[in-house]
């Protein structure tokens, strides 16, 4: 299985700002090792009828992301951290 490149929108990066730098690093590392390896797994759920738009909670952060299978990219578009 191929590994997906994970990228973050500006809105997603802004959503991570309440976290400490260490927690952001841990979150992104976990996203890489989970969603980056299997974007359709790890407790993620489909949003509406679009299989490639997904929601997940990773280390206490709620994210929405889009999967682009043809180019192996996961785009995190929103993150809500507290």
PyMOL Python script that loads the backbone (N, CA, C, O; Angstrom):
from pymol import cmd

cmd.read_pdbstr("""\
ATOM      1  N   UNK A   1       0.835  -1.183   0.000  1.00  0.00           N
ATOM      2  CA  UNK A   1       0.000   0.000   0.000  1.00  0.00           C
ATOM      3  C   UNK A   1       0.880   1.247   0.000  1.00  0.00           C
ATOM      4  O   UNK A   1       1.905   1.288   0.680  1.00  0.00           O
ATOM      5  N   UNK A   2       0.486   2.243  -0.749  1.00  0.00           N
ATOM      6  CA  UNK A   2       1.257   3.481  -0.846  1.00  0.00           C
ATOM      7  C   UNK A   2       0.909   4.431   0.295  1.00  0.00           C
ATOM      8  O   UNK A   2      -0.214   4.446   0.800  1.00  0.00           O
ATOM      9  N   UNK A   3       1.886   5.204   0.676  1.00  0.00           N
ATOM     10  CA  UNK A   3       1.692   6.199   1.727  1.00  0.00           C
ATOM     11  C   UNK A   3       1.179   7.490   1.086  1.00  0.00           C
ATOM     12  O   UNK A   3       1.618   7.870   0.001  1.00  0.00           O
ATOM     13  N   UNK A   4       0.258   8.151   1.759  1.00  0.00           N
ATOM     14  CA  UNK A   4      -0.312   9.403   1.275  1.00  0.00           C
ATOM     15  C   UNK A   4       0.456  10.586   1.863  1.00  0.00           C
ATOM     16  O   UNK A   4       0.863  10.557   3.024  1.00  0.00           O
ATOM     17  N   UNK A   5       0.648  11.614   1.058  1.00  0.00           N
ATOM     18  CA  UNK A   5       1.209  12.873   1.523  1.00  0.00           C
ATOM     19  C   UNK A   5       0.081  13.625   2.237  1.00  0.00           C
ATOM     20  O   UNK A   5      -1.022  13.723   1.698  1.00  0.00           O
ATOM     21  N   UNK A   6       0.332  14.152   3.422  1.00  0.00           N
ATOM     22  CA  UNK A   6      -0.676  14.889   4.183  1.00  0.00           C
ATOM     23  C   UNK A   6      -0.328  16.370   4.142  1.00  0.00           C
ATOM     24  O   UNK A   6       0.785  16.769   4.484  1.00  0.00           O
ATOM     25  N   UNK A   7      -1.297  17.180   3.719  1.00  0.00           N
ATOM     26  CA  UNK A   7      -1.106  18.627   3.699  1.00  0.00           C
ATOM     27  C   UNK A   7      -2.230  19.288   4.484  1.00  0.00           C
ATOM     28  O   UNK A   7      -3.309  18.715   4.634  1.00  0.00           O
ATOM     29  N   UNK A   8      -1.974  20.503   4.989  1.00  0.00           N
ATOM     30  CA  UNK A   8      -2.919  21.214   5.839  1.00  0.00           C
ATOM     31  C   UNK A   8      -3.263  22.555   5.224  1.00  0.00           C
ATOM     32  O   UNK A   8      -2.377  23.294   4.793  1.00  0.00           O
ATOM     33  N   UNK A   9      -4.553  22.870   5.182  1.00  0.00           N
ATOM     34  CA  UNK A   9      -4.974  24.190   4.720  1.00  0.00           C
ATOM     35  C   UNK A   9      -4.633  25.218   5.803  1.00  0.00           C
ATOM     36  O   UNK A   9      -4.338  24.865   6.945  1.00  0.00           O
ATOM     37  N   UNK A  10      -4.679  26.484   5.422  1.00  0.00           N
ATOM     38  CA  UNK A  10      -4.451  27.547   6.400  1.00  0.00           C
ATOM     39  C   UNK A  10      -5.496  27.482   7.515  1.00  0.00           C
ATOM     40  O   UNK A  10      -5.174  27.713   8.680  1.00  0.00           O
ATOM     41  N   UNK A  11      -6.734  27.172   7.163  1.00  0.00           N
ATOM     42  CA  UNK A  11      -7.801  27.067   8.162  1.00  0.00           C
ATOM     43  C   UNK A  11      -7.515  25.940   9.157  1.00  0.00           C
ATOM     44  O   UNK A  11      -7.753  26.091  10.355  1.00  0.00           O
ATOM     45  N   UNK A  12      -7.011  24.828   8.665  1.00  0.00           N
ATOM     46  CA  UNK A  12      -6.664  23.715   9.554  1.00  0.00           C
ATOM     47  C   UNK A  12      -5.514  24.107  10.481  1.00  0.00           C
ATOM     48  O   UNK A  12      -5.556  23.821  11.678  1.00  0.00           O
ATOM     49  N   UNK A  13      -4.495  24.755   9.936  1.00  0.00           N
ATOM     50  CA  UNK A  13      -3.359  25.204  10.766  1.00  0.00           C
ATOM     51  C   UNK A  13      -3.853  26.158  11.847  1.00  0.00           C
ATOM     52  O   UNK A  13      -3.406  26.080  12.992  1.00  0.00           O
ATOM     53  N   UNK A  14      -4.775  27.065  11.493  1.00  0.00           N
ATOM     54  CA  UNK A  14      -5.329  27.993  12.482  1.00  0.00           C
ATOM     55  C   UNK A  14      -6.069  27.247  13.581  1.00  0.00           C
ATOM     56  O   UNK A  14      -6.024  27.652  14.743  1.00  0.00           O
ATOM     57  N   UNK A  15      -6.750  26.160  13.226  1.00  0.00           N
ATOM     58  CA  UNK A  15      -7.484  25.375  14.200  1.00  0.00           C
ATOM     59  C   UNK A  15      -6.595  24.676  15.208  1.00  0.00           C
ATOM     60  O   UNK A  15      -7.048  24.299  16.289  1.00  0.00           O
ATOM     61  N   UNK A  16      -5.317  24.500  14.854  1.00  0.00           N
ATOM     62  CA  UNK A  16      -4.365  23.843  15.753  1.00  0.00           C
ATOM     63  C   UNK A  16      -3.690  24.814  16.723  1.00  0.00           C
ATOM     64  O   UNK A  16      -3.016  24.379  17.657  1.00  0.00           O
ATOM     65  N   UNK A  17      -3.858  26.099  16.519  1.00  0.00           N
ATOM     66  CA  UNK A  17      -3.162  27.102  17.323  1.00  0.00           C
ATOM     67  C   UNK A  17      -3.389  27.020  18.831  1.00  0.00           C
ATOM     68  O   UNK A  17      -2.493  27.399  19.585  1.00  0.00           O
ATOM     69  N   UNK A  18      -4.548  26.543  19.312  1.00  0.00           N
ATOM     70  CA  UNK A  18      -4.699  26.435  20.768  1.00  0.00           C
ATOM     71  C   UNK A  18      -3.763  25.400  21.405  1.00  0.00           C
ATOM     72  O   UNK A  18      -3.589  25.396  22.623  1.00  0.00           O
ATOM     73  N   UNK A  19      -3.163  24.529  20.593  1.00  0.00           N
ATOM     74  CA  UNK A  19      -2.303  23.463  21.120  1.00  0.00           C
ATOM     75  C   UNK A  19      -0.872  23.950  21.291  1.00  0.00           C
ATOM     76  O   UNK A  19      -0.438  24.881  20.612  1.00  0.00           O
ATOM     77  N   UNK A  20      -0.148  23.322  22.193  1.00  0.00           N
ATOM     78  CA  UNK A  20       1.277  23.622  22.353  1.00  0.00           C
ATOM     79  C   UNK A  20       2.032  23.085  21.136  1.00  0.00           C
ATOM     80  O   UNK A  20       1.515  22.248  20.397  1.00  0.00           O
ATOM     81  N   UNK A  21       3.230  23.562  20.938  1.00  0.00           N
ATOM     82  CA  UNK A  21       4.047  23.107  19.807  1.00  0.00           C
ATOM     83  C   UNK A  21       4.285  21.600  19.869  1.00  0.00           C
ATOM     84  O   UNK A  21       4.255  20.922  18.841  1.00  0.00           O
ATOM     85  N   UNK A  22       4.520  21.080  21.062  1.00  0.00           N
ATOM     86  CA  UNK A  22       4.742  19.647  21.226  1.00  0.00           C
ATOM     87  C   UNK A  22       3.512  18.830  20.881  1.00  0.00           C
ATOM     88  O   UNK A  22       3.612  17.765  20.272  1.00  0.00           O
ATOM     89  N   UNK A  23       2.353  19.332  21.273  1.00  0.00           N
ATOM     90  CA  UNK A  23       1.116  18.613  20.970  1.00  0.00           C
ATOM     91  C   UNK A  23       0.800  18.658  19.477  1.00  0.00           C
ATOM     92  O   UNK A  23       0.280  17.691  18.922  1.00  0.00           O
ATOM     93  N   UNK A  24       1.113  19.779  18.828  1.00  0.00           N
ATOM     94  CA  UNK A  24       0.927  19.870  17.371  1.00  0.00           C
ATOM     95  C   UNK A  24       1.829  18.857  16.671  1.00  0.00           C
ATOM     96  O   UNK A  24       1.385  18.169  15.751  1.00  0.00           O
ATOM     97  N   UNK A  25       3.087  18.757  17.094  1.00  0.00           N
ATOM     98  CA  UNK A  25       4.011  17.773  16.491  1.00  0.00           C
ATOM     99  C   UNK A  25       3.482  16.355  16.681  1.00  0.00           C
ATOM    100  O   UNK A  25       3.506  15.552  15.747  1.00  0.00           O
ATOM    101  N   UNK A  26       3.007  16.045  17.881  1.00  0.00           N
ATOM    102  CA  UNK A  26       2.485  14.706  18.161  1.00  0.00           C
ATOM    103  C   UNK A  26       1.244  14.430  17.320  1.00  0.00           C
ATOM    104  O   UNK A  26       1.098  13.337  16.774  1.00  0.00           O
ATOM    105  N   UNK A  27       0.355  15.401  17.210  1.00  0.00           N
ATOM    106  CA  UNK A  27      -0.846  15.256  16.397  1.00  0.00           C
ATOM    107  C   UNK A  27      -0.483  14.975  14.944  1.00  0.00           C
ATOM    108  O   UNK A  27      -0.988  14.024  14.347  1.00  0.00           O
ATOM    109  N   UNK A  28       0.395  15.807  14.374  1.00  0.00           N
ATOM    110  CA  UNK A  28       0.760  15.636  12.965  1.00  0.00           C
ATOM    111  C   UNK A  28       1.474  14.308  12.728  1.00  0.00           C
ATOM    112  O   UNK A  28       1.277  13.680  11.688  1.00  0.00           O
ATOM    113  N   UNK A  29       2.281  13.884  13.658  1.00  0.00           N
ATOM    114  CA  UNK A  29       2.952  12.594  13.541  1.00  0.00           C
ATOM    115  C   UNK A  29       1.930  11.457  13.540  1.00  0.00           C
ATOM    116  O   UNK A  29       2.052  10.504  12.770  1.00  0.00           O
ATOM    117  N   UNK A  30       0.930  11.563  14.403  1.00  0.00           N
ATOM    118  CA  UNK A  30      -0.111  10.542  14.462  1.00  0.00           C
ATOM    119  C   UNK A  30      -0.947  10.546  13.180  1.00  0.00           C
ATOM    120  O   UNK A  30      -1.298   9.481  12.673  1.00  0.00           O
ATOM    121  N   UNK A  31      -1.267  11.710  12.660  1.00  0.00           N
ATOM    122  CA  UNK A  31      -2.003  11.785  11.392  1.00  0.00           C
ATOM    123  C   UNK A  31      -1.200  11.103  10.286  1.00  0.00           C
ATOM    124  O   UNK A  31      -1.750  10.327   9.505  1.00  0.00           O
ATOM    125  N   UNK A  32       0.091  11.391  10.220  1.00  0.00           N
ATOM    126  CA  UNK A  32       0.952  10.766   9.193  1.00  0.00           C
ATOM    127  C   UNK A  32       0.924   9.248   9.295  1.00  0.00           C
ATOM    128  O   UNK A  32       0.837   8.558   8.279  1.00  0.00           O
ATOM    129  N   UNK A  33       0.998   8.724  10.517  1.00  0.00           N
ATOM    130  CA  UNK A  33       1.098   7.273  10.687  1.00  0.00           C
ATOM    131  C   UNK A  33      -0.254   6.559  10.601  1.00  0.00           C
ATOM    132  O   UNK A  33      -0.297   5.341  10.426  1.00  0.00           O
ATOM    133  N   UNK A  34      -1.344   7.297  10.722  1.00  0.00           N
ATOM    134  CA  UNK A  34      -2.666   6.662  10.639  1.00  0.00           C
ATOM    135  C   UNK A  34      -3.342   7.022   9.325  1.00  0.00           C
ATOM    136  O   UNK A  34      -3.406   6.195   8.415  1.00  0.00           O
ATOM    137  N   UNK A  35      -3.836   8.217   9.216  1.00  0.00           N
ATOM    138  CA  UNK A  35      -4.542   8.660   8.020  1.00  0.00           C
ATOM    139  C   UNK A  35      -3.622   8.634   6.800  1.00  0.00           C
ATOM    140  O   UNK A  35      -4.065   8.315   5.697  1.00  0.00           O
ATOM    141  N   UNK A  36      -2.359   8.965   6.992  1.00  0.00           N
ATOM    142  CA  UNK A  36      -1.399   8.942   5.881  1.00  0.00           C
ATOM    143  C   UNK A  36      -1.168   7.554   5.310  1.00  0.00           C
ATOM    144  O   UNK A  36      -0.794   7.410   4.146  1.00  0.00           O
ATOM    145  N   UNK A  37      -1.389   6.538   6.123  1.00  0.00           N
ATOM    146  CA  UNK A  37      -1.243   5.158   5.652  1.00  0.00           C
ATOM    147  C   UNK A  37      -2.559   4.561   5.172  1.00  0.00           C
ATOM    148  O   UNK A  37      -2.564   3.735   4.259  1.00  0.00           O
ATOM    149  N   UNK A  38      -3.668   4.965   5.770  1.00  0.00           N
ATOM    150  CA  UNK A  38      -4.972   4.404   5.423  1.00  0.00           C
ATOM    151  C   UNK A  38      -6.042   5.468   5.634  1.00  0.00           C
ATOM    152  O   UNK A  38      -6.679   5.494   6.687  1.00  0.00           O
ATOM    153  N   UNK A  39      -6.254   6.346   4.655  1.00  0.00           N
ATOM    154  CA  UNK A  39      -7.171   7.470   4.851  1.00  0.00           C
ATOM    155  C   UNK A  39      -8.635   7.084   5.038  1.00  0.00           C
ATOM    156  O   UNK A  39      -9.438   7.910   5.470  1.00  0.00           O
ATOM    157  N   UNK A  40      -8.990   5.850   4.720  1.00  0.00           N
ATOM    158  CA  UNK A  40     -10.374   5.420   4.872  1.00  0.00           C
ATOM    159  C   UNK A  40     -10.596   4.630   6.169  1.00  0.00           C
ATOM    160  O   UNK A  40     -11.707   4.169   6.431  1.00  0.00           O
ATOM    161  N   UNK A  41      -9.565   4.476   6.962  1.00  0.00           N
ATOM    162  CA  UNK A  41      -9.657   3.714   8.204  1.00  0.00           C
ATOM    163  C   UNK A  41      -9.548   4.605   9.420  1.00  0.00           C
ATOM    164  O   UNK A  41      -9.824   5.803   9.361  1.00  0.00           O
ATOM    165  N   UNK A  42      -9.143   4.006  10.520  1.00  0.00           N
ATOM    166  CA  UNK A  42      -8.845   4.700  11.783  1.00  0.00           C
ATOM    167  C   UNK A  42     -10.029   5.459  12.340  1.00  0.00           C
ATOM    168  O   UNK A  42      -9.881   6.552  12.888  1.00  0.00           O
ATOM    169  N   UNK A  43     -11.207   4.870  12.196  1.00  0.00           N
ATOM    170  CA  UNK A  43     -12.397   5.473  12.777  1.00  0.00           C
ATOM    171  C   UNK A  43     -12.942   6.662  12.007  1.00  0.00           C
ATOM    172  O   UNK A  43     -13.846   7.345  12.489  1.00  0.00           O
ATOM    173  N   UNK A  44     -12.411   6.923  10.822  1.00  0.00           N
ATOM    174  CA  UNK A  44     -12.928   8.039  10.034  1.00  0.00           C
ATOM    175  C   UNK A  44     -14.311   7.685   9.490  1.00  0.00           C
ATOM    176  O   UNK A  44     -14.636   6.514   9.289  1.00  0.00           O
ATOM    177  N   UNK A  45     -15.111   8.712   9.259  1.00  0.00           N
ATOM    178  CA  UNK A  45     -16.443   8.508   8.699  1.00  0.00           C
ATOM    179  C   UNK A  45     -16.617   9.365   7.457  1.00  0.00           C
ATOM    180  O   UNK A  45     -16.083  10.469   7.353  1.00  0.00           O
ATOM    181  N   UNK A  46     -17.367   8.831   6.538  1.00  0.00           N
ATOM    182  CA  UNK A  46     -17.680   9.516   5.290  1.00  0.00           C
ATOM    183  C   UNK A  46     -18.588  10.702   5.577  1.00  0.00           C
ATOM    184  O   UNK A  46     -19.472  10.613   6.430  1.00  0.00           O
ATOM    185  N   UNK A  47     -18.380  11.811   4.875  1.00  0.00           N
ATOM    186  CA  UNK A  47     -19.232  12.987   5.011  1.00  0.00           C
ATOM    187  C   UNK A  47     -20.204  13.000   3.834  1.00  0.00           C
ATOM    188  O   UNK A  47     -19.791  13.097   2.679  1.00  0.00           O
ATOM    189  N   UNK A  48     -21.483  12.902   4.134  1.00  0.00           N
ATOM    190  CA  UNK A  48     -22.499  12.886   3.074  1.00  0.00           C
ATOM    191  C   UNK A  48     -22.313  11.697   2.147  1.00  0.00           C
ATOM    192  O   UNK A  48     -22.003  10.590   2.588  1.00  0.00           O
ATOM    193  N   UNK A  49     -22.505  11.937   0.868  1.00  0.00           N
ATOM    194  CA  UNK A  49     -22.396  10.856  -0.116  1.00  0.00           C
ATOM    195  C   UNK A  49     -21.015  10.769  -0.755  1.00  0.00           C
ATOM    196  O   UNK A  49     -20.788   9.936  -1.633  1.00  0.00           O
ATOM    197  N   UNK A  50     -20.099  11.616  -0.322  1.00  0.00           N
ATOM    198  CA  UNK A  50     -18.752  11.662  -0.905  1.00  0.00           C
ATOM    199  C   UNK A  50     -17.787  10.804  -0.082  1.00  0.00           C
ATOM    200  O   UNK A  50     -17.377  11.197   1.010  1.00  0.00           O
ATOM    201  N   UNK A  51     -17.431   9.648  -0.606  1.00  0.00           N
ATOM    202  CA  UNK A  51     -16.536   8.726   0.103  1.00  0.00           C
ATOM    203  C   UNK A  51     -15.181   9.358   0.422  1.00  0.00           C
ATOM    204  O   UNK A  51     -14.539   8.987   1.404  1.00  0.00           O
ATOM    205  N   UNK A  52     -14.747  10.305  -0.400  1.00  0.00           N
ATOM    206  CA  UNK A  52     -13.422  10.904  -0.247  1.00  0.00           C
ATOM    207  C   UNK A  52     -13.383  12.108   0.688  1.00  0.00           C
ATOM    208  O   UNK A  52     -12.302  12.631   0.957  1.00  0.00           O
ATOM    209  N   UNK A  53     -14.512  12.558   1.182  1.00  0.00           N
ATOM    210  CA  UNK A  53     -14.549  13.621   2.199  1.00  0.00           C
ATOM    211  C   UNK A  53     -14.850  12.940   3.517  1.00  0.00           C
ATOM    212  O   UNK A  53     -15.854  12.238   3.637  1.00  0.00           O
ATOM    213  N   UNK A  54     -13.982  13.141   4.525  1.00  0.00           N
ATOM    214  CA  UNK A  54     -14.066  12.335   5.741  1.00  0.00           C
ATOM    215  C   UNK A  54     -13.856  13.190   6.985  1.00  0.00           C
ATOM    216  O   UNK A  54     -13.219  14.243   6.939  1.00  0.00           O
ATOM    217  N   UNK A  55     -14.400  12.716   8.078  1.00  0.00           N
ATOM    218  CA  UNK A  55     -14.179  13.292   9.405  1.00  0.00           C
ATOM    219  C   UNK A  55     -13.513  12.236  10.269  1.00  0.00           C
ATOM    220  O   UNK A  55     -13.772  11.042  10.123  1.00  0.00           O
ATOM    221  N   UNK A  56     -12.655  12.687  11.167  1.00  0.00           N
ATOM    222  CA  UNK A  56     -12.012  11.783  12.118  1.00  0.00           C
ATOM    223  C   UNK A  56     -11.600  12.586  13.344  1.00  0.00           C
ATOM    224  O   UNK A  56     -11.480  13.811  13.298  1.00  0.00           O
ATOM    225  N   UNK A  57     -11.388  11.871  14.430  1.00  0.00           N
ATOM    226  CA  UNK A  57     -10.821  12.479  15.629  1.00  0.00           C
ATOM    227  C   UNK A  57      -9.490  11.792  15.882  1.00  0.00           C
ATOM    228  O   UNK A  57      -9.428  10.579  16.082  1.00  0.00           O
ATOM    229  N   UNK A  58      -8.432  12.582  15.870  1.00  0.00           N
ATOM    230  CA  UNK A  58      -7.067  12.084  16.051  1.00  0.00           C
ATOM    231  C   UNK A  58      -6.463  12.804  17.248  1.00  0.00           C
ATOM    232  O   UNK A  58      -6.383  14.032  17.247  1.00  0.00           O
ATOM    233  N   UNK A  59      -6.045  12.080  18.249  1.00  0.00           N
ATOM    234  CA  UNK A  59      -5.470  12.610  19.492  1.00  0.00           C
ATOM    235  C   UNK A  59      -6.268  13.792  20.052  1.00  0.00           C
ATOM    236  O   UNK A  59      -5.693  14.790  20.485  1.00  0.00           O
ATOM    237  N   UNK A  60      -7.592  13.666  20.039  1.00  0.00           N
ATOM    238  CA  UNK A  60      -8.443  14.701  20.598  1.00  0.00           C
ATOM    239  C   UNK A  60      -8.712  15.876  19.690  1.00  0.00           C
ATOM    240  O   UNK A  60      -9.347  16.839  20.121  1.00  0.00           O
ATOM    241  N   UNK A  61      -8.256  15.843  18.449  1.00  0.00           N
ATOM    242  CA  UNK A  61      -8.489  16.914  17.493  1.00  0.00           C
ATOM    243  C   UNK A  61      -9.443  16.394  16.419  1.00  0.00           C
ATOM    244  O   UNK A  61      -9.193  15.364  15.793  1.00  0.00           O
ATOM    245  N   UNK A  62     -10.536  17.120  16.221  1.00  0.00           N
ATOM    246  CA  UNK A  62     -11.503  16.757  15.186  1.00  0.00           C
ATOM    247  C   UNK A  62     -11.032  17.356  13.870  1.00  0.00           C
ATOM    248  O   UNK A  62     -10.769  18.555  13.781  1.00  0.00           O
ATOM    249  N   UNK A  63     -10.926  16.498  12.835  1.00  0.00           N
ATOM    250  CA  UNK A  63     -10.474  16.985  11.538  1.00  0.00           C
ATOM    251  C   UNK A  63     -11.464  16.599  10.445  1.00  0.00           C
ATOM    252  O   UNK A  63     -12.182  15.605  10.556  1.00  0.00           O
ATOM    253  N   UNK A  64     -11.487  17.399   9.396  1.00  0.00           N
ATOM    254  CA  UNK A  64     -12.162  17.056   8.157  1.00  0.00           C
ATOM    255  C   UNK A  64     -11.071  17.066   7.088  1.00  0.00           C
ATOM    256  O   UNK A  64     -10.225  17.959   7.044  1.00  0.00           O
ATOM    257  N   UNK A  65     -11.116  16.053   6.235  1.00  0.00           N
ATOM    258  CA  UNK A  65     -10.103  15.978   5.194  1.00  0.00           C
ATOM    259  C   UNK A  65     -10.671  15.376   3.927  1.00  0.00           C
ATOM    260  O   UNK A  65     -11.696  14.696   3.939  1.00  0.00           O
ATOM    261  N   UNK A  66      -9.972  15.647   2.828  1.00  0.00           N
ATOM    262  CA  UNK A  66     -10.329  15.123   1.518  1.00  0.00           C
ATOM    263  C   UNK A  66      -9.222  14.197   1.052  1.00  0.00           C
ATOM    264  O   UNK A  66      -8.038  14.488   1.228  1.00  0.00           O
ATOM    265  N   UNK A  67      -9.613  13.082   0.456  1.00  0.00           N
ATOM    266  CA  UNK A  67      -8.657  12.108  -0.061  1.00  0.00           C
ATOM    267  C   UNK A  67      -8.600  12.248  -1.577  1.00  0.00           C
ATOM    268  O   UNK A  67      -9.628  12.210  -2.252  1.00  0.00           O
ATOM    269  N   UNK A  68      -7.388  12.409  -2.106  1.00  0.00           N
ATOM    270  CA  UNK A  68      -7.173  12.423  -3.555  1.00  0.00           C
ATOM    271  C   UNK A  68      -6.366  11.188  -3.899  1.00  0.00           C
ATOM    272  O   UNK A  68      -5.136  11.222  -3.915  1.00  0.00           O
ATOM    273  N   UNK A  69      -7.057  10.106  -4.173  1.00  0.00           N
ATOM    274  CA  UNK A  69      -6.402   8.827  -4.408  1.00  0.00           C
ATOM    275  C   UNK A  69      -5.524   8.797  -5.630  1.00  0.00           C
ATOM    276  O   UNK A  69      -4.527   8.075  -5.650  1.00  0.00           O
ATOM    277  N   UNK A  70      -5.866   9.567  -6.662  1.00  0.00           N
ATOM    278  CA  UNK A  70      -5.074   9.515  -7.892  1.00  0.00           C
ATOM    279  C   UNK A  70      -3.682  10.111  -7.714  1.00  0.00           C
ATOM    280  O   UNK A  70      -2.757   9.755  -8.444  1.00  0.00           O
ATOM    281  N   UNK A  71      -3.528  11.021  -6.744  1.00  0.00           N
ATOM    282  CA  UNK A  71      -2.217  11.636  -6.495  1.00  0.00           C
ATOM    283  C   UNK A  71      -1.692  11.337  -5.099  1.00  0.00           C
ATOM    284  O   UNK A  71      -0.661  11.873  -4.694  1.00  0.00           O
ATOM    285  N   UNK A  72      -2.407  10.471  -4.354  1.00  0.00           N
ATOM    286  CA  UNK A  72      -1.990  10.043  -3.013  1.00  0.00           C
ATOM    287  C   UNK A  72      -1.771  11.218  -2.061  1.00  0.00           C
ATOM    288  O   UNK A  72      -0.726  11.331  -1.420  1.00  0.00           O
ATOM    289  N   UNK A  73      -2.781  12.091  -1.981  1.00  0.00           N
ATOM    290  CA  UNK A  73      -2.722  13.253  -1.097  1.00  0.00           C
ATOM    291  C   UNK A  73      -3.945  13.262  -0.193  1.00  0.00           C
ATOM    292  O   UNK A  73      -5.068  13.025  -0.640  1.00  0.00           O
ATOM    293  N   UNK A  74      -3.713  13.536   1.073  1.00  0.00           N
ATOM    294  CA  UNK A  74      -4.783  13.797   2.028  1.00  0.00           C
ATOM    295  C   UNK A  74      -4.673  15.276   2.391  1.00  0.00           C
ATOM    296  O   UNK A  74      -3.630  15.730   2.860  1.00  0.00           O
ATOM    297  N   UNK A  75      -5.761  16.029   2.171  1.00  0.00           N
ATOM    298  CA  UNK A  75      -5.776  17.459   2.478  1.00  0.00           C
ATOM    299  C   UNK A  75      -6.649  17.695   3.699  1.00  0.00           C
ATOM    300  O   UNK A  75      -7.871  17.565   3.628  1.00  0.00           O
ATOM    301  N   UNK A  76      -6.023  18.042   4.820  1.00  0.00           N
ATOM    302  CA  UNK A  76      -6.764  18.371   6.031  1.00  0.00           C
ATOM    303  C   UNK A  76      -7.272  19.792   5.854  1.00  0.00           C
ATOM    304  O   UNK A  76      -6.483  20.735   5.778  1.00  0.00           O
ATOM    305  N   UNK A  77      -8.595  19.947   5.787  1.00  0.00           N
ATOM    306  CA  UNK A  77      -9.177  21.255   5.510  1.00  0.00           C
ATOM    307  C   UNK A  77      -9.654  21.981   6.749  1.00  0.00           C
ATOM    308  O   UNK A  77      -9.765  23.207   6.743  1.00  0.00           O
ATOM    309  N   UNK A  78      -9.945  21.231   7.835  1.00  0.00           N
ATOM    310  CA  UNK A  78     -10.383  21.844   9.087  1.00  0.00           C
ATOM    311  C   UNK A  78      -9.828  21.042  10.258  1.00  0.00           C
ATOM    312  O   UNK A  78      -9.681  19.822  10.190  1.00  0.00           O
ATOM    313  N   UNK A  79      -9.530  21.753  11.316  1.00  0.00           N
ATOM    314  CA  UNK A  79      -9.115  21.123  12.556  1.00  0.00           C
ATOM    315  C   UNK A  79      -9.702  21.922  13.705  1.00  0.00           C
ATOM    316  O   UNK A  79      -9.642  23.151  13.726  1.00  0.00           O
ATOM    317  N   UNK A  80     -10.269  21.202  14.656  1.00  0.00           N
ATOM    318  CA  UNK A  80     -10.831  21.864  15.831  1.00  0.00           C
ATOM    319  C   UNK A  80     -10.155  21.251  17.053  1.00  0.00           C
ATOM    320  O   UNK A  80     -10.365  20.085  17.388  1.00  0.00           O
ATOM    321  N   UNK A  81      -9.350  22.064  17.697  1.00  0.00           N
ATOM    322  CA  UNK A  81      -8.604  21.612  18.882  1.00  0.00           C
ATOM    323  C   UNK A  81      -9.030  22.443  20.078  1.00  0.00           C
ATOM    324  O   UNK A  81      -9.423  23.601  19.943  1.00  0.00           O
ATOM    325  N   UNK A  82      -8.946  21.837  21.234  1.00  0.00           N
ATOM    326  CA  UNK A  82      -9.258  22.565  22.481  1.00  0.00           C
ATOM    327  C   UNK A  82      -8.344  22.158  23.568  1.00  0.00           C
ATOM    328  O   UNK A  82      -8.452  22.660  24.686  1.00  0.00           O
TER     329      UNK A  82
END
""", "prot")
cmd.dss("prot")
cmd.show_as("cartoon", "prot")
cmd.util.cbc("prot")
cmd.orient("prot")
